[in-house]
């Protein structure tokens, strides 16, 4: 609370003290007013900065959702249902794509809610704050200008009163000098006396005017520092507190937007987990077997083809030759090892050791 000057100055020292007081009170008032002006502007700037943060956040959500939908579209099957794979791994992947598409929809919901309930509300409230702040500051400036006007009227009346008093003092000195001068004529004395009465009357009127202006200024100054300015400061304080409360509400709304979609997002994630559990390797293997089985029997053994029937053999060759069955035909069961062009199961035919066994070599005649 600012002090109020109630006493009328009686001399020059008191008048100087009043001027110093008014000067200090004026600049103290102006300093506080400018400080609140800067603080209220900072508050609005901070609110708009948070609004810009929310805008960039929802743009990230929009871009994220758009990219997710493009990704799902890219990997979704473009064939007809008859041509779609029946493997559980493929079906689970398509289920995951569907859940991801629903998840991207929830991200779009988050972006839309942030834009409507947070960013839009912040921008509307910012405009309201600017208008209210402008109104309060204008009221403060009007109040200060009115007090300045009252102070100027009072100061002018004081200066006029001071001048009239000095003129009255001069007139009194002139009258006393002429009244005591034996050489002065009666008309000169009467003229000086009339001038003195006129100056005294003017000084008295300026005194009354100064007193009225001083009383009016003191009254307006009391109202200014005790009613008007405190009320304006209170209005600015209430506005700033409401701004702070609004920011807290917007912080909460920002989190609530995310919280509301969590149940649906959880269901999407649960769907992905369920799709992963539905992958069955045995079923997929069975599908492969059913798809590629031919129904043909395995091939039988290749028969032995003897191309040595027309070759004449010696006796010794006949001793160790191919065993024959009835009718002179070779037994195919004992001739498999001598076939040269036989198809072997695991690659080339293994090499046969052709070193003669000693006891199988025919003896020479002695």
Protein Blocks (a to p, Z undefined) as FASTA:
>chain_A
ZZddfbdcfbfklmmmmmmmmmmmmmmmmmmmmmmmmmmmmmmmmmmmmmmmmmmmmmmm
mmmmmmmmmmmmmmpcfbdfklpcfbfklmmmmmmmmmmmmmmmmmmmmmmmmmmmmmmm
mmmmmmmmmmmmmmmmmmmmmmmmmmmmmmmmmmmmmmmmmmmmmmmmmmmmmmmmmmmp
mkbcfklmmmmmmmmmmmmmmmmmmmmmmmmmmmmmmmmmmmmmmmmmmmmmmmmmmmmm
mmmmmmmmmmmmmmmmmmmmmmmmmmmmmmmmmmmmmpcfklmmmmmmmmmpgoiacddd
dddddfklmpccdfklmmmmccddehhiacfklmmmmpmkbccfbbcaddddfbdcfklp
ccddZZ
